[in-house]
Amino acid sequence: MLFNPFSSPRVLSCQHLKSPPLHLLLRDDATAEERWHVVLMGAPGRRSPPTQYMNTKQTSQSGPETDSKPTQKVSCIKLSLDVHADKFKVARQIGDLPQQPVQTFLPKGFIEFAKKQKNQAEKVHSCYEAGPTGFWLHRQLVEEGIDNIVVVPEALDTQGRKVNNDRNDARRLGFKHSRYVAGDNEAFSLVWVPSLEQEQRRALVRQRGQFGKVVRSLAAMGRSICLLHGYRIRGPWWRSLGWERLRIPSWLREHLDRFRPTMAQAEKQIRQLTTQLRALAPKVLPKGLGPLTYETLEAEVIDWKRFNNRKQPGSFVGLCGGVSATGQTHADLSITKYGHARLRTLLIELAWRWVFYQSQCPLVRRWAHVLLNPRCHARRRKQAIVALARQLFVDLWRWRTGRLTPEQLGWIMTTDK
């Protein structure tokens, strides 16, 4: 049995070597054969190392040693990012080796770091959670040839340790990322990344909604101030007609008057965006589906072909019923609400419009005995309208992907004027 010098502390003792080649023993890129060669050649009473541990590279008599072997790349490198506006926390894992310590990068510095990883690995994977930083980083990484994914944000502290920081988030995200790359598709829920044109179209719809929130918020503030002093006002009090009808003290009118310029400017922007969005919608639409609702659906769904079956649309908007089952017990719960909140609210409103404008279609007739029956309890009507909204979204998917025509669905089409 051969003596292994690396199992003994004598290996780093210079008294057993003719010369102290510690710089070779401690060098990171030194191979095992080179370390054996140094130790055994320097040990007393040994002229040469064993043949099986000798370096196979031969030195030419006419010149120095040359190494023509190219640098071998690893199979893959995985980068897991905790992204913020000013800095990125990055956990790197090379192949199947343990995860390396988390590093901190500036946004520009990380792009250069990611480019260098391509020289070390055949495939570079990266991931980060969707958030306020958007998708610009995803587009840059994809342009550089890096396989990046954007995942749905979630609570990464699954054990409830209550020690949350950016470094731990990057590490925990890296553990799940490794499972995903290995083939576990359930490790992440992916976000559908829109193109730049699709994102710009969606920005119009969302900006119009944000201006609407400004108007509603200031209107509620004005009503609240008046109610504190015993005056109840209703309707659009900030507009000209409502402002003239107000019967409140002058000092209270001054408070409300400070809101009016902001509200008037917000309503002006809403009208401009409304005109712009109506121009983008097609002229022929189902009765009850206006151009603004149509544009909101198109902008938020992004691509109707993303759904492969009829179950996925309902899950996408969170209108599917929850289930609590274990052992012999089973209970049906309320809707999960796990999904697109904007579309969920829109679909409930659209479903009620469908009841009145598309009463002849089979979908509405199926629930008419509940929705149009004044004797039914309000809770039962809510359940029915949710079921109608879920099925309506599935029918819209079938229509937009060409699976069914409006005639087959029993819809009445109308021209927007």
C-alpha positions in Angstrom: 0.0 0.0 0.0 1.5 3.3 -1.0 2.0 6.1 1.5 -0.3 9.1 0.9 1.6 12.2 1.9 -1.6 14.4 1.9 -3.0 12.3 4.8 -0.1 13.4 7.0 0.8 16.8 8.4 4.4 16.1 7.3 3.5 17.0 3.8 3.9 20.8 4.4 7.0 20.4 6.6 10.0 21.8 4.8 12.5 19.7 6.8 11.4 16.6 4.7 12.0 18.4 1.4 15.3 19.4 -0.3 13.8 22.8 -1.2 10.6 24.4 0.1 8.1 24.2 -2.8 5.2 25.3 -0.7 4.1 27.7 -3.5 3.5 24.7 -5.7 1.7 22.7 -3.0 -0.6 25.6 -2.2 -1.3 26.7 -5.7 -5.0 26.3 -6.6 -4.4 25.2 -10.2 -1.8 22.5 -9.4 -2.8 19.0 -10.4 -2.6 16.0 -8.1 0.2 14.5 -10.2 2.3 17.7 -9.8 1.8 17.7 -6.0 2.9 14.0 -5.8 5.9 14.8 -8.0 7.1 17.7 -5.8 6.6 15.8 -2.5 8.1 12.5 -3.5 11.1 14.0 -5.4 11.9 16.1 -2.3 11.5 13.4 0.2 14.7 11.8 1.6 15.8 8.5 0.2 13.5 8.6 -2.9 14.9 9.3 -6.3 11.6 9.5 -8.3 7.8 9.2 -7.7 5.9 6.1 -8.5 5.1 5.7 -12.2 1.3 5.8 -11.7 1.6 9.2 -10.1 4.0 10.9 -12.5 2.9 13.8 -14.6 2.2 12.6 -18.1 3.4 15.9 -19.7 6.9 15.5 -21.2 9.5 18.2 -21.3 11.3 18.7 -24.5 15.1 18.8 -24.4 15.2 21.7 -26.9 12.8 24.0 -25.1 10.4 24.6 -22.2 7.3 22.5 -21.6 4.2 23.4 -23.6 0.6 22.4 -22.9 -1.7 22.3 -26.0 -4.8 20.9 -24.2 -7.7 23.3 -24.3 -9.5 24.4 -21.1 -12.4 22.0 -20.4 -15.8 23.6 -19.7 -18.2 22.5 -17.0 -21.6 21.2 -18.0 -23.6 24.1 -16.6 -23.5 27.1 -14.2 -26.6 28.2 -12.3 -27.1 31.8 -11.2 -29.9 32.7 -8.8 -30.6 36.4 -8.3 -32.3 38.5 -5.7 -32.8 41.6 -7.8 -33.2 45.1 -6.4 -32.9 48.6 -8.0 -29.3 49.3 -6.7 -27.7 45.9 -6.3 -28.1 42.2 -7.1 -27.4 39.3 -4.7 -26.2 36.3 -6.8 -25.8 32.7 -5.7 -23.7 30.7 -8.1 -23.6 26.9 -8.4 -21.2 25.2 -10.8 -22.6 21.9 -12.0 -23.7 19.7 -9.2 -21.1 21.1 -6.7 -22.3 22.8 -3.5 -23.5 26.4 -3.9 -20.9 29.1 -3.6 -21.1 32.0 -1.2 -23.5 34.8 -2.3 -21.9 37.7 -4.2 -23.1 41.3 -4.6 -23.1 43.1 -7.9 -24.2 46.4 -9.4 -26.6 45.9 -12.3 -24.0 46.7 -14.9 -21.4 44.7 -13.2 -23.6 41.6 -13.1 -24.1 41.7 -16.9 -20.4 41.5 -17.4 -20.1 38.8 -14.8 -22.8 36.7 -16.6 -21.0 37.1 -19.9 -17.8 35.6 -18.4 -19.7 32.5 -17.2 -20.3 31.5 -20.8 -16.6 31.0 -21.2 -16.6 28.5 -18.3 -19.7 26.4 -19.0 -21.5 24.8 -21.9 -24.8 26.2 -20.6 -25.6 29.1 -18.2 -28.9 29.2 -16.4 -30.3 32.1 -14.4 -33.5 33.0 -12.6 -35.0 35.8 -10.6 -38.4 36.7 -9.1 -40.8 39.0 -10.9 -41.2 42.4 -9.3 -40.9 46.1 -9.8 -37.6 45.8 -11.7 -39.6 44.4 -14.7 -38.2 42.3 -17.6 -35.3 44.4 -18.9 -32.8 42.1 -17.2 -34.4 39.0 -18.7 -34.1 40.5 -22.2 -30.5 41.4 -21.8 -29.6 37.9 -20.5 -31.4 36.2 -23.3 -29.6 38.3 -25.8 -26.3 37.2 -24.3 -27.3 33.5 -24.8 -28.1 32.8 -21.1 -31.1 30.6 -20.4 -33.0 32.9 -18.0 -36.4 32.4 -16.4 -38.6 34.8 -14.4 -40.5 33.1 -11.6 -43.6 34.0 -9.5 -42.6 35.6 -6.2 -43.2 33.4 -3.1 -42.2 33.1 0.6 -38.8 31.3 0.4 -38.6 30.9 4.2 -40.5 27.6 4.1 -39.4 26.5 7.6 -40.6 29.7 9.2 -37.2 30.7 10.7 -38.1 34.4 10.4 -34.6 35.3 9.2 -35.1 36.9 5.9 -32.6 39.0 4.0 -31.4 39.3 0.4 -28.5 36.8 0.9 -30.8 34.1 2.3 -33.4 34.7 -0.4 -30.7 34.2 -3.1 -29.5 31.0 -1.5 -33.0 29.5 -1.1 -33.9 30.6 -4.7 -30.7 28.8 -5.8 -31.8 25.5 -4.1 -35.1 25.5 -6.0 -33.4 26.6 -9.2 -31.1 23.6 -9.0 -34.2 21.3 -8.8 -35.8 23.1 -11.7 -32.7 22.7 -14.0 -32.5 19.0 -13.0 -36.0 18.5 -14.4 -38.4 19.3 -11.5 -40.9 21.6 -13.3 -43.0 21.9 -10.1 -40.1 23.7 -8.3 -41.1 27.1 -9.9 -44.2 28.8 -11.3 -42.9 30.7 -14.4 -44.0 34.2 -15.4 -45.0 34.7 -19.1 -42.6 37.4 -20.2 -44.1 39.8 -22.8 -42.3 41.3 -25.6 -41.4 45.0 -25.5 -44.3 45.9 -27.8 -46.8 43.9 -25.7 -45.5 45.5 -22.5 -46.0 49.0 -24.0 -49.5 48.1 -25.0 -50.3 46.8 -21.5 -48.8 50.0 -20.0 -51.6 52.1 -21.6 -54.3 50.0 -20.0 -52.7 50.1 -16.6 -51.9 53.8 -16.7 -55.5 54.5 -17.4 -56.5 52.5 -14.4 -53.9 54.3 -12.2 -55.4 57.7 -13.2 -58.8 56.3 -12.2 -57.5 55.3 -8.8 -56.2 58.9 -8.3 -59.6 60.4 -9.0 -61.5 57.9 -6.8 -59.0 58.4 -4.0 -59.3 62.2 -3.9 -63.0 62.0 -4.3 -63.2 59.8 -1.2 -60.9 62.2 0.7 -63.2 65.1 -0.1 -66.3 63.2 1.1 -64.5 62.1 4.2 -63.6 65.7 5.2 -67.1 66.9 4.7 -68.6 63.9 6.7 -66.3 64.7 9.6 -68.1 68.1 10.0 -71.6 66.8 9.4 -72.0 67.4 5.6 -72.7 64.4 3.3 -71.9 64.9 -0.4 -72.5 62.4 -3.1 -71.7 62.1 -6.8 -68.9 63.8 -8.7 -68.7 66.8 -6.5 -65.5 68.0 -8.1 -67.0 68.7 -11.6 -68.6 72.0 -12.5 -72.3 71.0 -12.0 -71.6 69.2 -8.7 -69.4 72.0 -7.4 -72.1 74.6 -7.9 -74.6 72.5 -6.0 -72.4 72.1 -2.9 -73.9 73.7 0.2 -70.9 73.7 2.6 -69.0 76.4 4.5 -66.4 78.5 2.7 -63.5 77.1 4.7 -64.5 73.6 3.8 -64.9 74.5 0.2 -61.3 75.7 0.2 -60.1 72.3 1.3 -62.0 70.6 -1.5 -60.9 73.1 -4.1 -57.3 72.0 -3.6 -58.2 68.5 -5.0 -59.9 69.7 -8.1 -57.0 70.6 -10.3 -55.3 67.2 -9.8 -58.6 65.4 -10.5 -59.4 67.5 -13.6 -55.9 66.7 -15.0 -56.3 63.0 -14.2 -59.7 62.9 -15.9 -58.2 64.6 -19.0 -55.5 61.9 -19.2 -58.2 59.2 -18.8 -60.2 60.6 -21.8 -57.0 60.7 -24.0 -56.1 57.1 -23.1 -59.7 56.0 -23.7 -59.6 57.4 -27.2 -56.3 55.7 -27.9 -57.4 52.3 -26.6 -60.7 52.4 -28.5 -58.9 53.0 -31.7 -56.8 49.8 -31.2 -59.8 47.5 -30.7 -61.5 45.8 -33.6 -64.8 47.1 -34.9 -66.8 43.9 -34.6 -67.1 42.5 -31.0 -69.6 40.4 -29.0 -72.4 42.5 -27.6 -71.5 43.5 -24.1 -67.8 43.3 -24.7 -66.8 46.9 -25.2 -63.5 48.0 -26.8 -62.0 49.0 -23.5 -62.7 45.7 -21.9 -61.4 43.9 -25.0 -58.2 45.8 -24.9 -57.7 45.1 -21.2 -58.2 41.4 -21.8 -55.8 41.4 -24.7 -53.2 43.4 -22.8 -53.3 41.3 -19.6 -53.5 37.9 -21.2 -50.7 38.8 -23.6 -51.0 35.6 -25.7 -54.1 33.4 -25.7 -52.1 30.5 -27.0 -50.3 30.2 -23.7 -53.2 28.0 -22.5 -53.1 24.4 -23.6 -56.4 23.2 -22.2 -59.7 24.6 -20.8 -58.5 24.2 -17.1 -55.6 26.6 -17.4 -57.7 29.8 -18.1 -59.7 29.3 -14.9 -56.6 28.7 -12.9 -54.9 31.7 -14.5 -57.4 34.1 -13.0 -58.0 32.3 -9.7 -61.7 31.5 -10.3 -61.3 27.8 -9.5 -62.7 26.3 -6.3 -60.3 25.4 -3.5 -60.2 21.9 -1.9 -59.2 20.7 1.6 -58.9 17.0 1.6 -57.0 14.7 3.9 -57.6 11.1 4.8 -61.4 10.4 4.9 -62.3 14.1 5.0 -63.0 16.3 2.0 -64.3 19.9 1.9 -64.9 22.2 -1.1 -63.6 25.7 -0.4 -64.2 29.1 -1.9 -62.3 30.2 -5.0 -58.6 30.2 -4.7 -58.0 33.8 -5.9 -54.6 32.6 -6.9 -54.0 34.4 -10.1 -54.5 37.6 -12.0 -56.5 39.9 -9.8 -57.1 42.5 -12.5 -58.7 40.0 -14.8 -60.7 38.4 -12.1 -62.5 41.6 -11.2 -63.0 42.4 -14.9 -64.5 39.0 -15.7 -67.1 39.3 -12.9 -68.2 42.6 -14.3 -68.2 41.2 -17.8 -70.2 38.1 -16.7 -73.1 40.4 -15.4 -73.1 42.2 -18.7 -73.3 38.8 -20.5 -76.4 38.0 -18.5 -78.2 41.1 -19.9 -76.7 41.4 -23.4 -76.2 37.7 -24.3 -79.2 36.1 -22.5 -79.8 33.8 -25.5 -76.4 32.0 -25.3 -76.4 28.5 -23.7 -73.9 29.6 -21.0 -76.3 32.3 -19.6 -79.3 30.1 -19.9 -77.6 27.5 -17.8 -77.5 29.9 -14.8 -80.5 32.1 -15.6 -82.7 30.3 -13.0 -80.3 31.5 -10.3 -79.1 34.8 -11.6 -82.5 36.1 -12.7 -84.5 34.7 -9.8 -85.2 37.3 -7.1 -86.0 34.5 -4.6 -82.5 33.1 -4.7 -80.2 34.0 -1.9 -77.4 36.6 -2.7 -74.8 34.1 -1.8 -76.1 31.6 -4.3 -76.1 34.3 -7.0 -72.5 35.1 -6.2 -71.5 31.5 -6.7 -73.4 31.3 -10.0 -71.8 34.5 -11.4 -68.3 33.2 -10.5 -69.0 30.0 -12.3 -70.3 31.9 -15.3 -67.3 34.2 -15.3 -64.9 31.2 -15.3 -66.7 29.5 -18.2 -66.9 32.8 -20.1 -63.1 33.2 -19.9 -62.8 29.7 -21.3 -65.2 30.6 -24.2 -63.2 33.7 -24.9 -60.0 31.6 -25.1 -61.7 29.2 -27.5 -62.9 32.2 -29.6 -59.5 34.0 -29.7 -57.6 30.8 -30.6 -60.0 29.8 -33.3 -61.3 26.7 -31.6 -64.9 27.9 -31.8 -66.7 30.7 -33.7 -69.1 33.2 -32.1 -72.0 31.5 -33.9 -71.1 28.2 -32.3 -70.9 29.9 -28.9 -74.3 31.5 -29.4 -73.1 35.1 -29.2 -74.5 38.2 -30.8 -71.8 40.3 -32.6 -72.2 44.0 -32.9 -70.3 46.8 -34.5 -68.7 49.5 -32.3 -69.8 53.0 -33.5 
